[in-house]
Amino acid sequence: MFWERIEDPERAVRLGTEAIGASVRLARLRRGYSQRQLAWRVSMAQSTISRLESGTLRGMRLSRLAMIFGVLEGNPRISTTEPPAAPRRWLPGQRQASEPSPSSTQDPM
């Protein structure tokens, strides 16, 4: 069910931090920065960047993470091995592609 609680929140956090770290690493390499160069630009220790990229860093402020992506001028895309799931519900006014539009179901005058 969509609204069920996750069974293993620690696993979800681990997967999330690994995805963020992989995204930072990819953006850093695309810019041609070493971990030390990126760390200097954002006033952090190189070991912090290393732990972030490896998914072992816990407790970074969102503003610090935003600064890293800002310095990398990246469009932070979280890379995962699976494509995103299709929406499970529709917002008001939306309909599935298989549903006919209201104008096509009306009788001609």
PEKAGI-V764627 format. One record per residue. N is the residue number from 1. D_LAST is the distance of its C-alpha to the last C-alpha in Angstrom with 1 decimal. Layout:
n=N d_last=D_LAST
n=N d_last=D_LAST
This chain:
n=1 d_last=44.5
n=2 d_last=43.3
n=3 d_last=45.0
n=4 d_last=48.3
n=5 d_last=51.4
n=6 d_last=53.0
n=7 d_last=55.9
n=8 d_last=58.2
n=9 d_last=57.8
n=10 d_last=60.8
n=11 d_last=59.4
n=12 d_last=56.1
n=13 d_last=58.3
n=14 d_last=60.3
n=15 d_last=57.4
n=16 d_last=55.8
n=17 d_last=59.1
n=18 d_last=59.6
n=19 d_last=56.2
n=20 d_last=56.9
n=21 d_last=60.3
n=22 d_last=59.0
n=23 d_last=56.5
n=24 d_last=59.3
n=25 d_last=61.6
n=26 d_last=59.1
n=27 d_last=58.4
n=28 d_last=62.1
n=29 d_last=62.9
n=30 d_last=60.2
n=31 d_last=61.8
n=32 d_last=65.3
n=33 d_last=66.8
n=34 d_last=69.4
n=35 d_last=69.2
n=36 d_last=72.1
n=37 d_last=70.4
n=38 d_last=67.2
n=39 d_last=69.3
n=40 d_last=71.2
n=41 d_last=68.0
n=42 d_last=66.7
n=43 d_last=70.2
n=44 d_last=70.3
n=45 d_last=72.8
n=46 d_last=72.2
n=47 d_last=72.6
n=48 d_last=69.6
n=49 d_last=67.4
n=50 d_last=68.8
n=51 d_last=68.0
n=52 d_last=64.5
n=53 d_last=63.8
n=54 d_last=65.4
n=55 d_last=63.4
n=56 d_last=66.6
n=57 d_last=66.2
n=58 d_last=65.3
n=59 d_last=64.6
n=60 d_last=63.5
n=61 d_last=61.8
n=62 d_last=58.3
n=63 d_last=59.4
n=64 d_last=62.0
n=65 d_last=59.5
n=66 d_last=57.2
n=67 d_last=60.2
n=68 d_last=60.9
n=69 d_last=57.3
n=70 d_last=57.5
n=71 d_last=60.8
n=72 d_last=59.4
n=73 d_last=56.4
n=74 d_last=54.5
n=75 d_last=51.0
n=76 d_last=52.0
n=77 d_last=50.3
n=78 d_last=51.5
n=79 d_last=52.2
n=80 d_last=52.0
n=81 d_last=52.3
n=82 d_last=48.9
n=83 d_last=45.4
n=84 d_last=43.6
n=85 d_last=41.7
n=86 d_last=37.9
n=87 d_last=36.4
n=88 d_last=36.5
n=89 d_last=34.1
n=90 d_last=31.1
n=91 d_last=31.0
n=92 d_last=28.4
n=93 d_last=25.2
n=94 d_last=26.3
n=95 d_last=25.1
n=96 d_last=26.8
n=97 d_last=25.8
n=98 d_last=25.0
n=99 d_last=22.3
n=100 d_last=18.7
n=101 d_last=17.2
n=102 d_last=14.8
n=103 d_last=12.1
n=104 d_last=12.6
n=105 d_last=12.3
n=106 d_last=8.9
n=107 d_last=6.4
n=108 d_last=3.8
n=109 d_last=0.0
